[in-house]
Amino acid sequence: MVEEDGADVIVTTCMGFFGLSEDLMKRVPIPIVDPGWAAVRMAETCVRMGMSHSKQTYAYPKGVQRES
């Protein structure tokens, strides 16, 4: 990918690659994003920013009380 396509980073998109990015980076000259850690860090960032799911898109079912 680096030589043929000019890739400067690889993002693995399967949890089957979870934990393998360090070993893979020893073999290629570019960073490899680990899907598991990327998901965890994204969730942490959303929590720190006070973000949550869309209340309009993912509304509470009718009859379910919302937390205040």
PyMOL Python script that loads the backbone (N, CA, C, O; Angstrom):
from pymol import cmd

cmd.read_pdbstr("""\
ATOM      1  N   MET A   1       0.821  -1.196   0.000  1.00  0.00           N
ATOM      2  CA  MET A   1       0.000   0.000   0.000  1.00  0.00           C
ATOM      3  C   MET A   1       0.863   1.258   0.000  1.00  0.00           C
ATOM      4  O   MET A   1       0.538   2.252  -0.648  1.00  0.00           O
ATOM      5  N   VAL A   2       1.963   1.193   0.736  1.00  0.00           N
ATOM      6  CA  VAL A   2       2.850   2.350   0.807  1.00  0.00           C
ATOM      7  C   VAL A   2       3.489   2.605  -0.549  1.00  0.00           C
ATOM      8  O   VAL A   2       3.466   3.729  -1.050  1.00  0.00           O
ATOM      9  N   GLU A   3       4.054   1.572  -1.136  1.00  0.00           N
ATOM     10  CA  GLU A   3       4.772   1.735  -2.399  1.00  0.00           C
ATOM     11  C   GLU A   3       3.837   1.930  -3.585  1.00  0.00           C
ATOM     12  O   GLU A   3       4.084   2.786  -4.434  1.00  0.00           O
ATOM     13  N   GLU A   4       2.767   1.145  -3.651  1.00  0.00           N
ATOM     14  CA  GLU A   4       1.888   1.199  -4.816  1.00  0.00           C
ATOM     15  C   GLU A   4       0.875   2.337  -4.776  1.00  0.00           C
ATOM     16  O   GLU A   4       0.573   2.940  -5.806  1.00  0.00           O
ATOM     17  N   ASP A   5       0.350   2.630  -3.587  1.00  0.00           N
ATOM     18  CA  ASP A   5      -0.719   3.627  -3.488  1.00  0.00           C
ATOM     19  C   ASP A   5      -0.302   4.909  -2.785  1.00  0.00           C
ATOM     20  O   ASP A   5      -1.065   5.874  -2.757  1.00  0.00           O
ATOM     21  N   GLY A   6       0.892   4.932  -2.220  1.00  0.00           N
ATOM     22  CA  GLY A   6       1.364   6.131  -1.533  1.00  0.00           C
ATOM     23  C   GLY A   6       0.711   6.349  -0.175  1.00  0.00           C
ATOM     24  O   GLY A   6       0.617   7.485   0.291  1.00  0.00           O
ATOM     25  N   ALA A   7       0.260   5.277   0.464  1.00  0.00           N
ATOM     26  CA  ALA A   7      -0.390   5.402   1.765  1.00  0.00           C
ATOM     27  C   ALA A   7       0.564   5.994   2.786  1.00  0.00           C
ATOM     28  O   ALA A   7       1.743   5.639   2.813  1.00  0.00           O
ATOM     29  N   ASP A   8       0.062   6.903   3.635  1.00  0.00           N
ATOM     30  CA  ASP A   8       0.889   7.440   4.703  1.00  0.00           C
ATOM     31  C   ASP A   8       0.372   7.049   6.082  1.00  0.00           C
ATOM     32  O   ASP A   8       0.963   7.416   7.098  1.00  0.00           O
ATOM     33  N   VAL A   9      -0.730   6.305   6.115  1.00  0.00           N
ATOM     34  CA  VAL A   9      -1.259   5.712   7.344  1.00  0.00           C
ATOM     35  C   VAL A   9      -2.199   4.577   6.938  1.00  0.00           C
ATOM     36  O   VAL A   9      -2.807   4.618   5.869  1.00  0.00           O
ATOM     37  N   ILE A  10      -2.310   3.577   7.788  1.00  0.00           N
ATOM     38  CA  ILE A  10      -3.244   2.478   7.546  1.00  0.00           C
ATOM     39  C   ILE A  10      -4.211   2.428   8.719  1.00  0.00           C
ATOM     40  O   ILE A  10      -3.791   2.427   9.876  1.00  0.00           O
ATOM     41  N   VAL A  11      -5.489   2.386   8.423  1.00  0.00           N
ATOM     42  CA  VAL A  11      -6.516   2.242   9.443  1.00  0.00           C
ATOM     43  C   VAL A  11      -7.145   0.874   9.245  1.00  0.00           C
ATOM     44  O   VAL A  11      -7.875   0.653   8.278  1.00  0.00           O
ATOM     45  N   THR A  12      -6.863  -0.041  10.158  1.00  0.00           N
ATOM     46  CA  THR A  12      -7.474  -1.357  10.059  1.00  0.00           C
ATOM     47  C   THR A  12      -8.934  -1.238  10.490  1.00  0.00           C
ATOM     48  O   THR A  12      -9.245  -0.507  11.431  1.00  0.00           O
ATOM     49  N   THR A  13      -9.807  -1.932   9.825  1.00  0.00           N
ATOM     50  CA  THR A  13     -11.236  -1.753  10.078  1.00  0.00           C
ATOM     51  C   THR A  13     -11.906  -3.005  10.602  1.00  0.00           C
ATOM     52  O   THR A  13     -13.121  -3.164  10.483  1.00  0.00           O
ATOM     53  N   CYS A  14     -11.125  -3.885  11.176  1.00  0.00           N
ATOM     54  CA  CYS A  14     -11.683  -5.132  11.686  1.00  0.00           C
ATOM     55  C   CYS A  14     -11.123  -5.364  13.082  1.00  0.00           C
ATOM     56  O   CYS A  14      -9.917  -5.242  13.297  1.00  0.00           O
ATOM     57  N   MET A  15     -11.991  -5.697  14.030  1.00  0.00           N
ATOM     58  CA  MET A  15     -11.520  -5.945  15.390  1.00  0.00           C
ATOM     59  C   MET A  15     -10.613  -7.169  15.454  1.00  0.00           C
ATOM     60  O   MET A  15      -9.965  -7.407  16.472  1.00  0.00           O
ATOM     61  N   GLY A  16     -10.564  -7.942  14.377  1.00  0.00           N
ATOM     62  CA  GLY A  16      -9.625  -9.051  14.312  1.00  0.00           C
ATOM     63  C   GLY A  16      -8.182  -8.569  14.340  1.00  0.00           C
ATOM     64  O   GLY A  16      -7.279  -9.349  14.644  1.00  0.00           O
ATOM     65  N   PHE A  17      -7.949  -7.298  14.030  1.00  0.00           N
ATOM     66  CA  PHE A  17      -6.617  -6.711  14.050  1.00  0.00           C
ATOM     67  C   PHE A  17      -6.300  -6.033  15.378  1.00  0.00           C
ATOM     68  O   PHE A  17      -5.213  -5.482  15.550  1.00  0.00           O
ATOM     69  N   PHE A  18      -7.247  -6.072  16.323  1.00  0.00           N
ATOM     70  CA  PHE A  18      -7.045  -5.411  17.615  1.00  0.00           C
ATOM     71  C   PHE A  18      -5.774  -5.933  18.290  1.00  0.00           C
ATOM     72  O   PHE A  18      -5.588  -7.139  18.447  1.00  0.00           O
ATOM     73  N   GLY A  19      -4.918  -5.012  18.680  1.00  0.00           N
ATOM     74  CA  GLY A  19      -3.683  -5.370  19.362  1.00  0.00           C
ATOM     75  C   GLY A  19      -2.514  -5.702  18.466  1.00  0.00           C
ATOM     76  O   GLY A  19      -1.429  -5.999  18.967  1.00  0.00           O
ATOM     77  N   LEU A  20      -2.693  -5.663  17.170  1.00  0.00           N
ATOM     78  CA  LEU A  20      -1.619  -6.024  16.247  1.00  0.00           C
ATOM     79  C   LEU A  20      -0.871  -4.833  15.660  1.00  0.00           C
ATOM     80  O   LEU A  20       0.135  -5.013  14.974  1.00  0.00           O
ATOM     81  N   SER A  21      -1.351  -3.618  15.921  1.00  0.00           N
ATOM     82  CA  SER A  21      -0.766  -2.456  15.251  1.00  0.00           C
ATOM     83  C   SER A  21       0.709  -2.268  15.598  1.00  0.00           C
ATOM     84  O   SER A  21       1.493  -1.895  14.725  1.00  0.00           O
ATOM     85  N   GLU A  22       1.106  -2.511  16.835  1.00  0.00           N
ATOM     86  CA  GLU A  22       2.521  -2.331  17.201  1.00  0.00           C
ATOM     87  C   GLU A  22       3.423  -3.282  16.417  1.00  0.00           C
ATOM     88  O   GLU A  22       4.467  -2.874  15.908  1.00  0.00           O
ATOM     89  N   ASP A  23       3.019  -4.547  16.320  1.00  0.00           N
ATOM     90  CA  ASP A  23       3.817  -5.513  15.555  1.00  0.00           C
ATOM     91  C   ASP A  23       3.854  -5.145  14.072  1.00  0.00           C
ATOM     92  O   ASP A  23       4.897  -5.253  13.427  1.00  0.00           O
ATOM     93  N   LEU A  24       2.722  -4.714  13.539  1.00  0.00           N
ATOM     94  CA  LEU A  24       2.678  -4.351  12.122  1.00  0.00           C
ATOM     95  C   LEU A  24       3.533  -3.121  11.834  1.00  0.00           C
ATOM     96  O   LEU A  24       4.163  -3.042  10.780  1.00  0.00           O
ATOM     97  N   MET A  25       3.562  -2.159  12.758  1.00  0.00           N
ATOM     98  CA  MET A  25       4.356  -0.943  12.533  1.00  0.00           C
ATOM     99  C   MET A  25       5.855  -1.228  12.516  1.00  0.00           C
ATOM    100  O   MET A  25       6.627  -0.422  11.998  1.00  0.00           O
ATOM    101  N   LYS A  26       6.277  -2.354  13.070  1.00  0.00           N
ATOM    102  CA  LYS A  26       7.691  -2.733  13.001  1.00  0.00           C
ATOM    103  C   LYS A  26       8.062  -3.177  11.595  1.00  0.00           C
ATOM    104  O   LYS A  26       9.240  -3.207  11.239  1.00  0.00           O
ATOM    105  N   ARG A  27       7.063  -3.519  10.799  1.00  0.00           N
ATOM    106  CA  ARG A  27       7.304  -4.042   9.448  1.00  0.00           C
ATOM    107  C   ARG A  27       7.090  -3.017   8.338  1.00  0.00           C
ATOM    108  O   ARG A  27       7.581  -3.195   7.223  1.00  0.00           O
ATOM    109  N   VAL A  28       6.361  -1.948   8.639  1.00  0.00           N
ATOM    110  CA  VAL A  28       6.088  -0.925   7.626  1.00  0.00           C
ATOM    111  C   VAL A  28       6.476   0.450   8.168  1.00  0.00           C
ATOM    112  O   VAL A  28       6.452   0.661   9.381  1.00  0.00           O
ATOM    113  N   PRO A  29       6.831   1.383   7.293  1.00  0.00           N
ATOM    114  CA  PRO A  29       7.342   2.680   7.740  1.00  0.00           C
ATOM    115  C   PRO A  29       6.261   3.738   8.016  1.00  0.00           C
ATOM    116  O   PRO A  29       6.559   4.932   8.026  1.00  0.00           O
ATOM    117  N   ILE A  30       5.017   3.312   8.239  1.00  0.00           N
ATOM    118  CA  ILE A  30       3.943   4.277   8.475  1.00  0.00           C
ATOM    119  C   ILE A  30       3.127   3.858   9.692  1.00  0.00           C
ATOM    120  O   ILE A  30       3.169   2.696  10.095  1.00  0.00           O
ATOM    121  N   PRO A  31       2.380   4.799  10.282  1.00  0.00           N
ATOM    122  CA  PRO A  31       1.534   4.454  11.428  1.00  0.00           C
ATOM    123  C   PRO A  31       0.365   3.560  11.022  1.00  0.00           C
ATOM    124  O   PRO A  31      -0.143   3.641   9.903  1.00  0.00           O
ATOM    125  N   ILE A  32      -0.044   2.709  11.953  1.00  0.00           N
ATOM    126  CA  ILE A  32      -1.211   1.868  11.744  1.00  0.00           C
ATOM    127  C   ILE A  32      -2.163   2.111  12.910  1.00  0.00           C
ATOM    128  O   ILE A  32      -1.788   1.936  14.070  1.00  0.00           O
ATOM    129  N   VAL A  33      -3.384   2.511  12.604  1.00  0.00           N
ATOM    130  CA  VAL A  33      -4.377   2.827  13.623  1.00  0.00           C
ATOM    131  C   VAL A  33      -5.073   1.545  14.066  1.00  0.00           C
ATOM    132  O   VAL A  33      -5.632   0.816  13.246  1.00  0.00           O
ATOM    133  N   ASP A  34      -5.033   1.277  15.367  1.00  0.00           N
ATOM    134  CA  ASP A  34      -5.672   0.097  15.943  1.00  0.00           C
ATOM    135  C   ASP A  34      -7.163   0.389  16.124  1.00  0.00           C
ATOM    136  O   ASP A  34      -7.511   1.380  16.766  1.00  0.00           O
ATOM    137  N   PRO A  35      -8.050  -0.443  15.577  1.00  0.00           N
ATOM    138  CA  PRO A  35      -9.483  -0.140  15.624  1.00  0.00           C
ATOM    139  C   PRO A  35     -10.064  -0.125  17.032  1.00  0.00           C
ATOM    140  O   PRO A  35     -10.951   0.676  17.326  1.00  0.00           O
ATOM    141  N   GLY A  36      -9.579  -0.991  17.894  1.00  0.00           N
ATOM    142  CA  GLY A  36     -10.107  -1.035  19.259  1.00  0.00           C
ATOM    143  C   GLY A  36      -9.767   0.212  20.038  1.00  0.00           C
ATOM    144  O   GLY A  36     -10.634   0.816  20.670  1.00  0.00           O
ATOM    145  N   TRP A  37      -8.492   0.605  19.994  1.00  0.00           N
ATOM    146  CA  TRP A  37      -8.081   1.798  20.722  1.00  0.00           C
ATOM    147  C   TRP A  37      -8.667   3.065  20.115  1.00  0.00           C
ATOM    148  O   TRP A  37      -8.960   4.015  20.841  1.00  0.00           O
ATOM    149  N   ALA A  38      -8.840   3.095  18.820  1.00  0.00           N
ATOM    150  CA  ALA A  38      -9.465   4.265  18.187  1.00  0.00           C
ATOM    151  C   ALA A  38     -10.896   4.430  18.689  1.00  0.00           C
ATOM    152  O   ALA A  38     -11.331   5.550  18.956  1.00  0.00           O
ATOM    153  N   ALA A  39     -11.632   3.326  18.820  1.00  0.00           N
ATOM    154  CA  ALA A  39     -13.005   3.385  19.310  1.00  0.00           C
ATOM    155  C   ALA A  39     -13.057   3.837  20.763  1.00  0.00           C
ATOM    156  O   ALA A  39     -13.903   4.650  21.134  1.00  0.00           O
ATOM    157  N   VAL A  40     -12.157   3.312  21.579  1.00  0.00           N
ATOM    158  CA  VAL A  40     -12.124   3.694  22.997  1.00  0.00           C
ATOM    159  C   VAL A  40     -11.801   5.172  23.136  1.00  0.00           C
ATOM    160  O   VAL A  40     -12.464   5.880  23.894  1.00  0.00           O
ATOM    161  N   ARG A  41     -10.798   5.643  22.421  1.00  0.00           N
ATOM    162  CA  ARG A  41     -10.404   7.061  22.522  1.00  0.00           C
ATOM    163  C   ARG A  41     -11.505   7.993  22.001  1.00  0.00           C
ATOM    164  O   ARG A  41     -11.703   9.083  22.537  1.00  0.00           O
ATOM    165  N   MET A  42     -12.210   7.566  20.968  1.00  0.00           N
ATOM    166  CA  MET A  42     -13.311   8.381  20.448  1.00  0.00           C
ATOM    167  C   MET A  42     -14.419   8.479  21.483  1.00  0.00           C
ATOM    168  O   MET A  42     -14.983   9.555  21.686  1.00  0.00           O
ATOM    169  N   ALA A  43     -14.736   7.371  22.139  1.00  0.00           N
ATOM    170  CA  ALA A  43     -15.768   7.387  23.192  1.00  0.00           C
ATOM    171  C   ALA A  43     -15.338   8.284  24.350  1.00  0.00           C
ATOM    172  O   ALA A  43     -16.150   9.047  24.872  1.00  0.00           O
ATOM    173  N   GLU A  44     -14.077   8.201  24.754  1.00  0.00           N
ATOM    174  CA  GLU A  44     -13.575   9.064  25.826  1.00  0.00           C
ATOM    175  C   GLU A  44     -13.694  10.531  25.454  1.00  0.00           C
ATOM    176  O   GLU A  44     -14.092  11.357  26.275  1.00  0.00           O
ATOM    177  N   THR A  45     -13.353  10.848  24.227  1.00  0.00           N
ATOM    178  CA  THR A  45     -13.438  12.233  23.757  1.00  0.00           C
ATOM    179  C   THR A  45     -14.874  12.738  23.798  1.00  0.00           C
ATOM    180  O   THR A  45     -15.121  13.860  24.241  1.00  0.00           O
ATOM    181  N   CYS A  46     -15.816  11.933  23.347  1.00  0.00           N
ATOM    182  CA  CYS A  46     -17.227  12.340  23.362  1.00  0.00           C
ATOM    183  C   CYS A  46     -17.711  12.585  24.790  1.00  0.00           C
ATOM    184  O   CYS A  46     -18.437  13.547  25.042  1.00  0.00           O
ATOM    185  N   VAL A  47     -17.318  11.729  25.718  1.00  0.00           N
ATOM    186  CA  VAL A  47     -17.718  11.899  27.123  1.00  0.00           C
ATOM    187  C   VAL A  47     -17.119  13.177  27.686  1.00  0.00           C
ATOM    188  O   VAL A  47     -17.819  13.950  28.341  1.00  0.00           O
ATOM    189  N   ARG A  48     -15.843  13.408  27.443  1.00  0.00           N
ATOM    190  CA  ARG A  48     -15.179  14.619  27.950  1.00  0.00           C
ATOM    191  C   ARG A  48     -15.809  15.895  27.398  1.00  0.00           C
ATOM    192  O   ARG A  48     -15.839  16.920  28.079  1.00  0.00           O
ATOM    193  N   MET A  49     -16.306  15.833  26.177  1.00  0.00           N
ATOM    194  CA  MET A  49     -16.935  16.992  25.560  1.00  0.00           C
ATOM    195  C   MET A  49     -18.400  17.131  25.947  1.00  0.00           C
ATOM    196  O   MET A  49     -19.062  18.091  25.550  1.00  0.00           O
ATOM    197  N   GLY A  50     -18.909  16.179  26.718  1.00  0.00           N
ATOM    198  CA  GLY A  50     -20.309  16.241  27.128  1.00  0.00           C
ATOM    199  C   GLY A  50     -21.269  15.864  26.015  1.00  0.00           C
ATOM    200  O   GLY A  50     -22.442  16.236  26.050  1.00  0.00           O
ATOM    201  N   MET A  51     -20.783  15.137  25.041  1.00  0.00           N
ATOM    202  CA  MET A  51     -21.622  14.757  23.907  1.00  0.00           C
ATOM    203  C   MET A  51     -22.352  13.452  24.194  1.00  0.00           C
ATOM    204  O   MET A  51     -21.903  12.644  25.008  1.00  0.00           O
ATOM    205  N   SER A  52     -23.457  13.257  23.535  1.00  0.00           N
ATOM    206  CA  SER A  52     -24.184  11.992  23.624  1.00  0.00           C
ATOM    207  C   SER A  52     -24.885  11.750  22.298  1.00  0.00           C
ATOM    208  O   SER A  52     -24.728  12.516  21.348  1.00  0.00           O
ATOM    209  N   HIS A  53     -25.648  10.689  22.249  1.00  0.00           N
ATOM    210  CA  HIS A  53     -26.357  10.345  21.013  1.00  0.00           C
ATOM    211  C   HIS A  53     -27.393  11.420  20.672  1.00  0.00           C
ATOM    212  O   HIS A  53     -27.767  12.225  21.525  1.00  0.00           O
ATOM    213  N   SER A  54     -27.840  11.425  19.448  1.00  0.00           N
ATOM    214  CA  SER A  54     -28.863  12.365  19.005  1.00  0.00           C
ATOM    215  C   SER A  54     -30.201  11.993  19.637  1.00  0.00           C
ATOM    216  O   SER A  54     -30.717  10.896  19.419  1.00  0.00           O
ATOM    217  N   LYS A  55     -30.758  12.913  20.421  1.00  0.00           N
ATOM    218  CA  LYS A  55     -32.063  12.654  21.058  1.00  0.00           C
ATOM    219  C   LYS A  55     -33.189  12.657  20.022  1.00  0.00           C
ATOM    220  O   LYS A  55     -34.245  12.065  20.247  1.00  0.00           O
ATOM    221  N   GLN A  56     -32.965  13.315  18.902  1.00  0.00           N
ATOM    222  CA  GLN A  56     -33.975  13.340  17.840  1.00  0.00           C
ATOM    223  C   GLN A  56     -33.944  12.035  17.042  1.00  0.00           C
ATOM    224  O   GLN A  56     -34.987  11.438  16.775  1.00  0.00           O
ATOM    225  N   THR A  57     -32.759  11.607  16.669  1.00  0.00           N
ATOM    226  CA  THR A  57     -32.630  10.378  15.889  1.00  0.00           C
ATOM    227  C   THR A  57     -32.901   9.143  16.732  1.00  0.00           C
ATOM    228  O   THR A  57     -33.568   8.207  16.291  1.00  0.00           O
ATOM    229  N   TYR A  58     -32.371   9.154  17.956  1.00  0.00           N
ATOM    230  CA  TYR A  58     -32.539   8.013  18.869  1.00  0.00           C
ATOM    231  C   TYR A  58     -33.357   8.455  20.069  1.00  0.00           C
ATOM    232  O   TYR A  58     -32.859   8.509  21.193  1.00  0.00           O
ATOM    233  N   ALA A  59     -34.607   8.766  19.816  1.00  0.00           N
ATOM    234  CA  ALA A  59     -35.492   9.280  20.864  1.00  0.00           C
ATOM    235  C   ALA A  59     -35.892   8.170  21.831  1.00  0.00           C
ATOM    236  O   ALA A  59     -35.834   6.983  21.507  1.00  0.00           O
ATOM    237  N   TYR A  60     -36.297   8.590  23.024  1.00  0.00           N
ATOM    238  CA  TYR A  60     -36.817   7.642  24.007  1.00  0.00           C
ATOM    239  C   TYR A  60     -38.160   7.094  23.512  1.00  0.00           C
ATOM    240  O   TYR A  60     -38.938   7.829  22.903  1.00  0.00           O
ATOM    241  N   PRO A  61     -38.434   5.830  23.763  1.00  0.00           N
ATOM    242  CA  PRO A  61     -39.738   5.284  23.382  1.00  0.00           C
ATOM    243  C   PRO A  61     -40.851   5.992  24.145  1.00  0.00           C
ATOM    244  O   PRO A  61     -40.641   6.449  25.269  1.00  0.00           O
ATOM    245  N   LYS A  62     -42.005   6.082  23.555  1.00  0.00           N
ATOM    246  CA  LYS A  62     -43.141   6.710  24.236  1.00  0.00           C
ATOM    247  C   LYS A  62     -43.447   5.970  25.522  1.00  0.00           C
ATOM    248  O   LYS A  62     -43.457   4.739  25.556  1.00  0.00           O
ATOM    249  N   GLY A  63     -43.696   6.730  26.582  1.00  0.00           N
ATOM    250  CA  GLY A  63     -44.020   6.138  27.872  1.00  0.00           C
ATOM    251  C   GLY A  63     -42.811   5.897  28.761  1.00  0.00           C
ATOM    252  O   GLY A  63     -42.976   5.546  29.929  1.00  0.00           O
ATOM    253  N   VAL A  64     -41.603   6.073  28.245  1.00  0.00           N
ATOM    254  CA  VAL A  64     -40.394   5.891  29.050  1.00  0.00           C
ATOM    255  C   VAL A  64     -39.970   7.240  29.579  1.00  0.00           C
ATOM    256  O   VAL A  64     -39.826   8.200  28.823  1.00  0.00           O
ATOM    257  N   GLN A  65     -39.768   7.309  30.907  1.00  0.00           N
ATOM    258  CA  GLN A  65     -39.381   8.577  31.502  1.00  0.00           C
ATOM    259  C   GLN A  65     -37.916   8.864  31.229  1.00  0.00           C
ATOM    260  O   GLN A  65     -37.068   7.972  31.272  1.00  0.00           O
ATOM    261  N   ARG A  66     -37.641  10.113  30.951  1.00  0.00           N
ATOM    262  CA  ARG A  66     -36.266  10.539  30.697  1.00  0.00           C
ATOM    263  C   ARG A  66     -35.613  10.932  32.013  1.00  0.00           C
ATOM    264  O   ARG A  66     -36.269  11.420  32.933  1.00  0.00           O
ATOM    265  N   GLU A  67     -34.304  10.708  32.082  1.00  0.00           N
ATOM    266  CA  GLU A  67     -33.567  11.152  33.256  1.00  0.00           C
ATOM    267  C   GLU A  67     -33.335  12.648  33.144  1.00  0.00           C
ATOM    268  O   GLU A  67     -33.113  13.169  32.051  1.00  0.00           O
ATOM    269  N   SER A  68     -33.386  13.327  34.259  1.00  0.00           N
ATOM    270  CA  SER A  68     -33.176  14.789  34.261  1.00  0.00           C
ATOM    271  C   SER A  68     -31.725  15.140  34.376  1.00  0.00           C
ATOM    272  O   SER A  68     -31.374  16.320  34.393  1.00  0.00           O
TER     273      SER A  68
END
""", "prot")
cmd.dss("prot")
cmd.show_as("cartoon", "prot")
cmd.util.cbc("prot")
cmd.orient("prot")
